[in-house]
C-alpha cells in the first residue's frame, strides 16, 4: 500500500515538473526568436537560431536514446531543467545589460534545445498512457501559460522573460529531483540501442521521404515565422505569442483529429489530404498576408500547423504498417533520424529562400512543397481505406 501511495505521489510530482518545464519552454519559444529578430532582420541568421534550437533533437535521434545509459528518470529530467535554467539566466543577464549577440543567442538555442530533447526522450520512454499524459501536461504548460507569459514579459523588456524562466525551470528541476530514483524505462524505446544514421528498411523509403520533406517545409515556416509576424503582419511581441498559441492549439487539434481522418479516408489518403490542407494553409497565409488584417494569414498558418500535425500522425502510422515486424525498430530509428534532421535543414533552406525572395515568398514556397509532398503521398497510396486501428498490427 505504501509503495502504491509513493508511486502515485511520484506521478503527481512528475506531472507538475513536466508542466512547469513546458511553461518555461513556452516562454523561451516566444522570447528567443524575438531576441534574435531584435538583433538582425537577416532571414537566414534568424532561421539559423531556429535551426540551432532544433538541432539537438536530430543529434539525439542519431545517437539513440540509449546514449542516456542507465540514467534514472529524476537525474535526466533534473539535469534537463537545470541546464535550461542556467542558460536562460545567462541570456537574461546579457539581454538586460544590452550586450547580447546573435552568437550568444544561437549558442543558447542549442543548449535550450538539448534540455528539451533530453526531457522529451525520457518522457517518451514511459509507457504509452503515461507518455501521452505527460505530453498533454507539457503542451498545456507551454501553450496556456508559457507562450502568453513570454510575450507579455518581452513586451516589457527583452531580458525579463528569460529571468522569469529561471524560476520556472528551477521549480521543474526541483520537482524532478524529488522523484524516487528508478530507470527511465525497463523496456527500451524503439531504436534506443542504435546509434548512428540507421539505414532505411526496404519498403519504408517513400513514406520516410514524404515525412522528411513535409517536416522540412514546416521547419522552413518555423525558421522565418517571427519575421513574418513582425514585418509582414506588423504584430508586436504579445500578439506574436498569441499567434504561437493559435498554432499550438491547431497542432493539438490536428493530432486529435488524425485518427478520425484515417478511419474515414484510410491512412495514406488521409495523410495526402492533410498535406494538401497544410500546403493550402501556408500558401494562403503567404499570399494574403496584410498588416491591416493579420487574422486571415494567422488562420492560414493555423490550418497549416493543424493539418501538418495530422499528416505527421498518419504518416507515422503508415510507417508502422509498412515496416516488417522484425525490423520495425530499425525502421522507426531511421525514420526519426531523418524526420528530426529535416527540421533544422528546412529552417535554413527557408532562411535562404527568404533572404533572396522575401519572407512571404518563403512561406508560399513551403506551402507548394507540402502540396508536392501530398502528391508523393498519394503516389504511394495502396488500395482502399486502411483503418488507424491496424497500425498496431
N, C-alpha and C positions, 0 to 999 in steps of 0.2 A: 504493500500500500504506500509506504513512504517513497519507494522508488518511483511509483506512478505519479505521486504528487510532485516529486522533484522533476520528473520528465515534463510534466505539464507546465511547471514554473519555468523550465528551460525554454520550452516552446514559446511562452509569452515573452520572455526576455529576448529571444532570437527575433521574434516578430517586431518588437519595439526597436531593436538595433537596426534591422533591415529598413524599417520605415524611416528612422532618423537618417540613415545613410542615404536613402532615396531623396529625402528632403535636401540634404547637403548637395547631392548630385544635381538636383534641380536648380539650386542657387548657382552652382558652377555653370550649368548648361546655358543659363542666361548671361551671367556676368563675364565669362571668359571670351565668347565671341564679341561681346560689346566692347570689352577692353581692347581686343585685337583691332576692331574696326575704328576705335578711337586713336590708334597709333598709325594706321595706314588704311587707305582705300584701295590698295592694290588687291584685286580679287585673288590672285594666285597666293599671295602671302597670307591673306585671311583664311583661304581654303587650306593652306598649309597647317595652320593651327588646328583646324577641324580634323585634318588627316592625322596629325600628331596625337590628338586625343583618342582616335580610334585604332591607332597602330598597335598598342599593347594587346588588344583583343585578337588581332591577327597573329601576333607573336605567340600568345598563349595557345592559340589553336594549332600553330606549328609545333610548339614544344610539347603539347598534350597536357591535360590536367594532371597527369602523373608526375609532372615536374614539381608539384607541391609535396610529393612524397607522402610521408605518414603524418604530416602536419595536421593537428586536430582543428576542429571547426572554430573554436574560440580564438586560437592563435592566428589563423589566417584572416578571419574577419576582423579581429582586433588590429592586426598589422595593416590591413587594407584601410581601415578608417583612420588609424594613427598616421599613416603615410599621407592621406588626403588632408588631415588636419594640419600637419606640418607644412604641406605645400601651400594651402590657402593662406596660412599665416605669413609665409614669405611673400606671396603675391600681394596680400593686403597691405603689408608694410611698405613695399616698394611703390604700390599704387598711391597710397596716401602721401608718400614722400614725393611723388611725381617723377620718379626715376625709373619707371618700368620701361622695358624694351620688348620688342617683338620676340627676341631670342629667349628672354625670361618667360614670356607668356607661352611660347611653344614648348619650352622645357617643362613648364608647369603642366601643360596639357598632357604631355607624355606620362608624367608621374601620376596625375589625377586619373588618367585613363587606365594606368596599371592598377591603381587601387580599385577602380570599378570592375576591371576584368578579374582580379583575384577574388573579389567578393562574389561576382557573378558565377565564377567557376564553382565555388563552394556551395552557393545556393542551388545551382543546377544539379549538383551531385546528390541532393536529398531525394527521397522517394517522390514519385510524380505528384502526389496530392500535396505533400508539404512544399515541394518546389513551386507549384502553381500558387499556393497561398502566399509564399514569400514574395514571389514576383508581383502579385497584386498589391501586397503591402508596400513594396518598394515603389511601384508605379503611383500609388495614391500619394505617398510622401513626396515623390518627385513632382507630379502634376498639380496636386491640390495645394501643396504647401511651398515646395522649393521654388517652382517657376515664378509664381506671383511675388513671393518674397524677394527673389533675386532681382526682378525688375523694379520693385519698389525701392529697394536699398540702393541699386545702381543709380536710379534717378536722383538720389540724394547726393551720393559721391561714389566715385568708381571703386574705391578701396573697401567701402563698408560691407558689401555682400560677402567678400572673402573673410573679413574679420568675424562676421556673424557665423559664417560656415565653420570657423574653428570650433566654436562651442557645439555646433550640431554634430560634427564628426567626432569630437571628443566624447560626447554623450553616447554616440553609436559605438565607439571603441570600448567605452566602459561597460556598456550593455553586453557586448560580445565577450569581453574578458571575464564576466561573471558567470558565463556558461560552464557547465560541467565539462571537463576535458574528455573528449572522445573523438575518434577518427571522423573525418567529414562524411564518409560513407563506407560501409563494409564492402559493398559491391561497386567496382569501378564503373564510372560512367563510360559510355561508348567511346572508344578511341583513347581512353585515359592512359593506356600503357604505351601508346605510339608517340614517337617524336619524329620531327622532320616533315617534309611535304609528302604525304602519303599518296601513292599512285591511285588513279581512278579505277574503280571496279568496272569491268566491261558491262555495258548496258546502262550506266549511270552518267555517262559523259554529257549527253544532251541536256538532261534536267539540271545537272550541276552548272553547265554553261548558262542556261537560262537564269538560274538563281544568281549567279555571279554578275551577269550583265545587268539584271534588274537592280541588284544591290548597288552596283557601281553607279547606275543612273540616279538612284535615291541619294547616294553619297555625294554626287555632283550638286544636287539641290541643297543638301545639308551644308556643303562647304561654302556656298555663297548666300545662304539664307539670310544671314544678318545684314548683308549689304542690300539684298533685295528688299528687305523690310525697311531698313533705314532710308535708303535712297530712292527706290522705285515706288515704295508705298508711303514714304515720308511718315513713319511712325516713330515714336520715342521708345525709351527703354522699357517702360511699363507695358506699353502696347505690344512691344516685341515679346515680352514674356507671355502675354495673353495669346499671341499667335502661336507660340510654342505649346501653350496649354491646349489650344484647339487641335493642333497636330497630334499631341499625345493622346487626347481623348479620341480622335478619329482613328488612330492606330489601334487603341484598345478595342474600339467598336469593330474594326476590321478583323481583328483576331477572333472576337466573339462570333462574328457572322460567318467566318470562313467555313466551319463545319456545315452550316445550312446551305451555303453556296455549293459545297462539294456534294451534298446529298441531292440537290436539285439538278446540277449540271454535270456531275462527275468531277473527279479531282483535276484532270488535265484540262478539260474545257472550262471548268471553274477558274483555274489558275490563269488561263489565257484571257478569259473575260475580265478578271480582276486586273490583269496587267494592262488591258485596253483602257479600263476605267482610270487606272493610275496615270497612264500616259495622257489621256484626255484632261485629267485634272491639272497636271503640271503644265501641259501645253496651254490650256486656257488661262492658268494663272499668269504665265509669262506674257501672253498676248493681250490680256485685258488689264494688266497692272496699271493702276491710276491712283495717284496720291489723293485725288478728290473723292474716290470711292474705293478704299482699300479692301473692303469686306468681300467684294466679289473675287478678287485674287486670293484672299485668305481662304475662301470657300473652295477654290480650286486646289490650293495647297492641301487642304484638309481631305479632299477627295483623293488626291494623290497619295497622301500618307496612309489613309484608311484602306484604300484598295491595294496599295503596295504591301501592307501588312497581311491582308487576306491572301494575296498571291504567295507571300513567303510561307505562310502556314500550309497552303495547299501544295506548293512545290515540295516542301519538306515531307508531306505525306506521300506524294508521288515517289520520292526517293525511297522511302521505307518499303513501298510496294515493289519497286523495280530492282532493288538490291537483293541478291541471293541471301537467304537467311544466314548461311555460314560465313558470309563476308560482309554482313551488314555493318559491323563495327568499322571495318576499313572504309566502306563507302561513306559512312557518316563522318569519319575523320577527314577524308579527302574533301568532302562537301563543305564542312565547316571551315577548313583552312582557306579554300578558295572564296567562299562567300564573305568571310570576315576580311580577307585581304582586299576584296573588291571595294570596300567602303573607303579606306584612305586613298586607294588608287583613283576611284571615281571622284573623290573630293578634289584631288589635284588636277585631274582632267577637266573638271568643271571650272576650276580656277583658271586654267589655261584658256578655255573657251571664253570665259567671262572677260579675261584680260584683253582678248583680241576682238571680240564681237559685242561685249556688253553683258551685264548680269542677267537681264531679262532674256537675252538670246540663249544663255546657258541653261536657264530653266526650261525654255522651249525645246532645246536640243535634248535635254533629259527626258522630256515627255515623248519626243519622237523615238528615242532609243527604247523606252519602255513599250511603245507600240510595236516596234520591231521585235522586241523580246516576246511580245504576245503572239506574233506571227510564228516565231520559232516554237513557242509552247504549243500552239495549235498544230504545228507540223509534226510534233512527236506524240500528239494525242492518239490514243489507241482505243478503238472500239467505242462503246456507248458509255453509259454512266458508270462511274466507279464510286461506290459509297465510301464516305470517310471512314466508316467503321472497319473497312477492310484493311486499313493501313496497319492495324495491329497484327494482321496475319502475315 
